[in-house]
Amino acid sequence: MEISDKLLCLFSATIEDDGESYTVEIPKREIETGAVDPGETYRVALIAAGDGEAAEVEEADDDPATTTTDGPQPPVERGEMRYVEIEDIGKQGDGIARVERGYVIIVPDTEIGERVKIEVTEVKSNFAVGEVIE
């Protein structure tokens, strides 16, 4: 399966029957990390989960020993150095850079348009945090 470079976020969710329509809830963390904004329109792709896969993803934590490897992995690793361009400012005032597949890197003390060298200090499934080193 080919995954677009424009992918903003990836999560597991259940389709809820509301009687007249169906709903897929967006996890709050996707809004908080700046991956998506309420009120905006997005293209959505649905991929069927294998037996027990959805429950496994929901319960996974950031411990590499217990994290599932079925889905795409973050395109960065802790300790990695890379140049990024700050594209946006998050609600907390931190710079936001996007790299492969729209993966978000939060970079404190930066401004829109800055191109900085960072060291990745924290990696989560849907975002990372980087520290400016240059």
C-alpha positions, 0 to 999 in steps of 0.5 A, spaced: 500 500 500 502 506 498 502 512 503 501 519 501 507 524 503 501 529 505 499 524 510 497 529 517 496 523 522 494 516 523 490 513 528 485 507 530 478 509 531 471 505 531 465 508 526 460 510 531 452 509 528 449 516 530 442 513 527 442 518 521 449 518 520 456 515 522 462 518 526 469 517 526 472 521 532 479 524 531 483 523 538 484 530 542 492 529 541 491 530 533 488 537 535 493 538 540 499 537 536 497 541 531 496 535 526 489 537 524 484 543 526 477 543 528 472 546 522 477 545 517 476 539 511 480 533 510 480 527 505 480 521 510 482 514 508 479 508 512 483 502 512 480 495 515 484 493 521 486 485 522 483 481 527 484 484 534 489 490 531 485 496 533 485 494 540 492 492 540 494 499 537 489 503 542 493 499 548 500 500 545 505 505 549 511 508 547 515 502 549 519 499 543 518 492 547 510 493 547 509 498 541 506 494 535 510 495 528 504 493 523 503 501 521 508 506 519 513 508 524 515 515 526 520 517 520 525 520 525 529 517 531 531 520 538 538 523 537 537 524 530 540 531 527 536 534 521 535 541 518 527 543 518 523 549 516 518 551 521 512 552 518 507 554 523 506 556 530 502 551 535 497 553 540 503 553 546 507 558 542 512 552 539 514 552 532 512 546 528 515 543 522 513 537 518 517 532 515 516 525 511 508 523 511 506 530 514 509 527 521 510 533 526 516 535 529 515 540 535 521 545 536 520 550 542 523 557 541 523 558 533 518 562 529 515 561 522 520 561 516 526 559 520 530 553 518 534 550 524 538 544 525 535 540 531 536 534 535 530 530 536 529 529 543 523 525 544 519 521 539 512 519 539 507 515 534 504 521 532 509 527 533 516 528 535 520 534 539 526 537 537 531 542 540 535 547 536 542 546 536 544 551 530 
